[in-house]
Every structure is written in C-alpha cells, then in structure tokens.
Amino acid sequence: GWEGDTTHTWRVEEEAIVAGSLETSVPRNEFLCLRENYGDFILALEYKIEGTEGFVNGGVQIRSERIPNHHEMIGYQADGGAGYDGALYDESRRNKILAKPEAEVLKATLKPGEWNRYLIRCEGARITLELNGVKTVDYLEADDSIPRTGKIAMQIHGAGKTVVRYRNITVQRLGAK
C-alpha cells in the first residue's frame, strides 16, 4: 500500500495518482510512498507534469527514506519537470544532480505537457533511467555507505502552481545474483 497525505495533497483521478493545483501554489514538497522497501528492482511508470508558474517539478524517489518528523525524504530521485526530466538527483543528501542527459537528447525525447514514460532500474551500485525508451542516465554509485535499499515514492515539488500525475506504476524485484 501507499503512505502519505491523502487528505490535502494526493488523490486519484482517472486511474492516475494526482497532486497539486494550477490555481494555488504547492506550499512544500510532498511524497506518496510505497510502504515496502526495495533494493534491486525495475520500476516502470508514466508521469505528466503541468504548471502555470513557479517551480513546476515532481519526481520519483528510489532507495529513499522519510526524514523522521519531517515532510522531506532523503535519497535518489528520478527527476521530472523544470528542465530536469531524465536526470538523477540526490534529494536531501548531496542536494545535487548526479547525472543528467545532454540537452539535445532531452529535447528530442521529452514530451512536455504529455504523458512520459520512466523505466528506472536499480541493481547493486548501478542506477539507470530511461525516458520514453531513451537511456538518459547510467550512474554507478561510488560511495558504499549509501543504502542500496529504501522506499519508492512519488513527489510533487513545492513553490509552484503545479499538477503532477503518475499512472501505470509497476515494480519488479530483481533476484540476487
């Protein structure tokens, strides 16, 4: 099952998980988490991000954890929106883009305002991201102290009049090799 603010933030519309509004700004980052932890897996989903002003952004947390007594999460994020689609960000840890596609690749691949498909693979120290069938990230984590398991979550970023939608979410666990 899922865990998050389903009273004020997250809802289901037309078979999609939805958060945000085009009329009012999202006050802070919010996350809807799968309750289980995942280590090595393949995650497939479609997302759509629309916005009218501010930082129009969302993302998919992987190998992440909630920060205790806080609304934020810490961990990797397959980013979306605001020019960061197809990029791997380190949320609340290193707070930086770890890898991203070349601008030409993103321009040729991304469908702004439409449904885009992410295929996210985590296996050992390697994380790969595919956006609409094009590999945008192949990242090898060099820091062995960073956990290789954690939660999967959908994010809506604060500070924007934004609506994010996620649908057709599937997770396939990968067996130990």
N, C-alpha and C positions, 0 to 999 in steps of 0.2 A: 504494500500500500504506500500511500503518499503522506507526507507530513509538511505542513506549512499553514500560512494564514489564509484559510478558505472563507473567512468571514468578510474581510475587506479587500483582499488582493487577488486571490486566484479563484477562477470559476471555469466551468465547462460550457462552451458554446459550439454548436455544430460539430461535435466529435473532436474538438480541439481544447487543450488546456490554454486558458487565456488570462492575461493580467494587464492592467493599465487602462488608460483613458486618453483620448485625443483632446478632451476638454480641460482636464486638470492634470497638473504635474505630479508625477510619482514622487512621493516625499523621500524615499530611501530605497536602497537595494532590497529586494525581497527574493526569497528562494522557496521553491517547492521541491522537497527531497523524497527520493525513494528511501524507505526505511532500512533496507538491507545494505550491507557493504559489498562492494565489487572490487576484485583485484584485476585479473586478466579477463578482458571481455571485448565484444564488438557491440557498439551502440549505434542504432540507426534511427533517424527521426527526420521530420520535416519541420521547418520553422518559417515564420513570416513576421517581419517587424515593420511597423508603420509609425510615423510620428509627425507632429506639426511644429514642435520647437523644443529646444534644449538638447540634452544628450540622449539621442534616440538609440538605445542599445539594450541588448539582452545577451544571453549566453547559456551554455550547458556546462555545469560543474561536473568534473570527473575526479575520482580519487580525492574527494574533498570531505571536510568535516565542518559542522556548525561550530562557531566560536562560542564557548559557554557564556550564557547570559548576555547574548548579543544577537543582532539580526543578521550579521555577516557570516560568510563561510570562508574557509581557508582551503586552497587547493587549486588544481589546474582548471582552466575554463576554455572551452571551445567557444570563441567569441563570436558575436553577431551584431551587426549594425554599426553605425557611426564610422564606417570605413575599416572596421576591424574584422569583418567576416573572414572565415578561413584561418584566423590566427589563433595561436595558443597563448593564453595569458595566465600569469600566476597570481591569483586573487588572494589578497591579504597576507601574502608571504613575501615574495620578492617584489610584488606590485609592478610587474613589467611584462611586456610581450616577450615570450621565449622564442617564438618562431612565427613567421608570417609569410604569406605568398607575395610574389612580386606584384606590383600594381597592375601590370598588363594582364597577368594571369587572373587576378581578381576581377578586373573589368570584363574579361571575356567569359568568366564563369558565373558570377553573381547575377541573380535576377531580382533587382531592387523592387520592393513592394509586393513581390510574389512569393510563393512557396519555394524554399530552397531546401535541399536535402543534405544532411550531415551524415557521414559514416565515420565513426570515431573508434579507433582500435587502440587498446592498451594491452601490452604484452611485455612483461618484465619491465625493463627500463625504457622501452620504446613506446611513444605515442604518435600515432599517425591520424591526420584529419583529411577527409575528402569532402569537398564541397561540390555538389552536383556532378559527382563522378570524376572530379579532377583532384589529385593529391595536392594539398596546399601546405601541409606540414608533415615532416618526418623528423621527430625530435627524440634524441637519446638523452635521458636524464643522467648527468654525471655525479650528482650528489646522492650517495647511497643512504643518507639519513632521512630523505624524503619518503614518506609512506607510499607504498605501491598498492594500497587498498583504500577504500573510502566510499563515500556516498556519491550518487548521481543526483543532480538537481537541475531544475530549470530556473533561470534568473530573469528578472526584469530589473534594469538599472534605474536608479533614482535620478532626479533632476531633469526629467524630460516629459513632455506630453507624448506618451508612447503607448502603443498596444503591441504586446508580443503574443504570438500563438505558436503552440507546439502540438504536433499530431503524429500518428503512426509511429509511436515510440516502441522499439523492441530492443531487448538486451539479450545477448547470447554470451554465456560464460564460456571461457576457453579453458580447457583442461590443462593440468600441469604437464610439462614436457620432461 
